[in-house]
Amino acid sequence: MLTWALTITGALLLLPANILPVMTVIYLGSGEPSTIISGVMQLYNAGLWGIALIVFVASIAVPVMKLVGLALLLVQIQLRLPLVPLQAMKLYRVVSGIGRWSLLDLFMISILVALVDMGAIAEVAAGPGSTAFATVVVVTMMAARSFDPRLIWDVYDERRGLESAERRRGGPGD
């Protein structure tokens, strides 16, 4: 239940994290707020496609993949759907392992804010989108930690027990 709550919270916070400005760079008195996607596009248009790809993966793809992976695991367990436990465990390991990479963006923003302290020449300020994004990262990490992978095996054992009982009784399939 806690994992569901955290997963849903992360999904809801993903919207403001991607819509609200993550940071504002003001250089020589002019500048405008940037969202994650506009930052990716600016990096790409400036020819920094490698950094744009890293920011896109760390900021958009990883959180979405993590939330989708957790939701898939939770739905399989909640609805007692057939699952291959080894595949479900691999998915769980990926979900719990990739979350740390989302912190890369926050690290980059904090370094940029610290480095660009030029008084009247340039100013960088973190926006409300960075707070929402940081919360998404923390909440999804908590969701992955609160998930009990033993539930995967419990559902598998339960389904195997039902199937063998049906075979002994001569149930469906005979």
C-alpha positions in Angstrom: 0.0 0.0 0.0 2.8 2.4 0.8 4.6 1.6 -2.4 1.4 2.4 -4.3 1.0 5.7 -2.5 4.6 6.7 -3.2 4.4 5.6 -6.9 1.2 7.7 -7.4 2.7 10.7 -5.6 5.8 10.4 -7.8 3.6 10.3 -11.0 1.6 13.3 -9.9 4.7 15.3 -9.1 6.3 14.4 -12.4 3.9 16.9 -14.1 5.0 20.1 -12.2 8.6 18.9 -12.3 8.4 19.0 -16.1 6.2 22.0 -16.6 7.5 24.5 -14.0 10.9 26.2 -14.5 13.8 24.3 -13.1 16.2 27.2 -13.2 16.6 30.7 -14.5 19.8 32.0 -16.0 20.1 35.8 -16.2 23.1 36.9 -18.2 23.8 40.7 -18.5 20.3 41.5 -17.3 18.4 39.2 -19.6 17.2 35.7 -19.4 14.2 33.5 -19.0 13.2 30.5 -16.9 13.9 27.0 -18.4 12.0 23.8 -17.9 13.7 20.5 -18.3 12.5 19.9 -21.8 13.4 23.5 -22.9 16.8 23.0 -21.4 17.3 19.8 -23.4 16.2 21.6 -26.5 18.6 24.5 -25.8 21.5 22.1 -25.3 20.6 20.2 -28.5 20.3 23.4 -30.5 23.7 24.6 -29.2 25.3 21.4 -30.6 25.7 19.8 -27.1 23.6 16.8 -28.1 25.6 14.5 -25.7 24.8 16.6 -22.7 21.2 17.0 -24.0 20.9 13.3 -24.1 22.2 12.8 -20.6 19.8 15.4 -19.2 16.9 13.9 -21.1 17.6 10.4 -19.9 18.3 11.4 -16.3 15.4 13.9 -16.0 12.7 12.4 -18.1 13.3 8.9 -19.2 14.6 7.5 -15.9 11.8 8.8 -13.7 9.2 7.6 -16.2 10.8 4.2 -16.6 11.0 3.9 -12.8 7.4 4.8 -12.2 6.1 2.5 -15.0 8.3 -0.4 -13.8 7.0 0.0 -10.2 3.4 0.2 -11.5 3.8 -2.9 -13.6 5.2 -4.9 -10.6 2.4 -3.6 -8.3 -0.4 -4.4 -10.8 1.0 -7.9 -11.4 1.1 -8.6 -7.6 -2.2 -6.9 -6.8 -4.2 -8.6 -9.6 -2.3 -11.9 -9.1 -1.4 -12.0 -12.8 0.9 -14.7 -14.1 4.5 -13.6 -13.9 7.9 -15.1 -14.4 9.6 -14.4 -11.1 13.1 -14.1 -12.5 11.9 -11.4 -15.0 10.0 -9.6 -12.3 13.1 -9.6 -10.1 15.2 -8.2 -13.0 12.7 -5.4 -13.5 12.8 -4.7 -9.7 16.6 -4.6 -9.7 16.6 -2.2 -12.7 14.0 0.0 -11.1 15.8 0.2 -7.8 19.2 0.8 -9.5 18.4 3.5 -12.0 16.8 5.9 -9.5 20.1 7.2 -8.4 20.9 8.6 -11.9 18.1 11.1 -11.6 20.1 12.8 -8.9 22.6 13.7 -11.6 20.4 16.7 -12.8 20.1 18.1 -9.3 23.8 17.8 -8.9 24.4 19.7 -12.2 22.0 22.5 -11.2 23.7 22.9 -7.8 27.2 23.0 -9.4 26.0 25.6 -12.0 24.4 27.8 -9.3 27.6 27.6 -7.2 29.9 28.3 -10.2 28.0 31.1 -11.8 28.2 33.7 -9.0 29.2 36.7 -11.0 27.2 39.4 -9.2 25.7 41.8 -11.8 27.0 39.9 -14.8 25.2 36.6 -14.4 22.9 34.9 -12.0 21.4 31.4 -11.8 18.5 30.6 -9.6 16.8 27.3 -9.0 13.1 27.3 -9.8 10.1 25.5 -8.4 10.5 22.7 -11.0 13.7 21.7 -9.4 12.0 21.3 -6.0 9.3 19.2 -7.6 11.9 17.1 -9.5 13.9 16.5 -6.4 10.8 15.4 -4.6 10.0 13.0 -7.5 13.5 11.5 -7.2 13.3 11.0 -3.5 9.7 9.7 -3.6 10.5 7.2 -6.3 13.6 6.0 -4.4 11.4 5.5 -1.3 8.8 3.7 -3.4 11.5 1.3 -4.8 12.8 0.7 -1.2 9.3 0.1 0.2 8.5 -2.5 -2.4 8.9 -6.0 -1.0 10.3 -8.3 -3.7 9.2 -11.4 -1.7 5.6 -10.6 -2.9 6.7 -11.6 -6.4 7.6 -15.1 -5.2 4.5 -15.3 -3.0 2.2 -14.7 -6.0 4.2 -17.2 -8.0 4.0 -19.8 -5.3 0.3 -19.2 -4.9 -0.4 -19.6 -8.6 1.7 -22.8 -8.7 -0.2 -24.2 -5.8 -3.5 -23.5 -7.4 -2.4 -25.0 -10.7 -1.2 -28.2 -9.0 -4.4 -28.5 -7.0 -6.5 -28.2 -10.2 -4.4 -30.9 -11.8 -4.9 -33.2 -8.8 -8.6 -32.6 -8.9 -8.8 -33.0 -12.6 -9.9 -29.4 -13.0 -9.9 -27.2 -16.1 -7.6 -28.4 -18.8 -8.4 -32.1 -18.5 
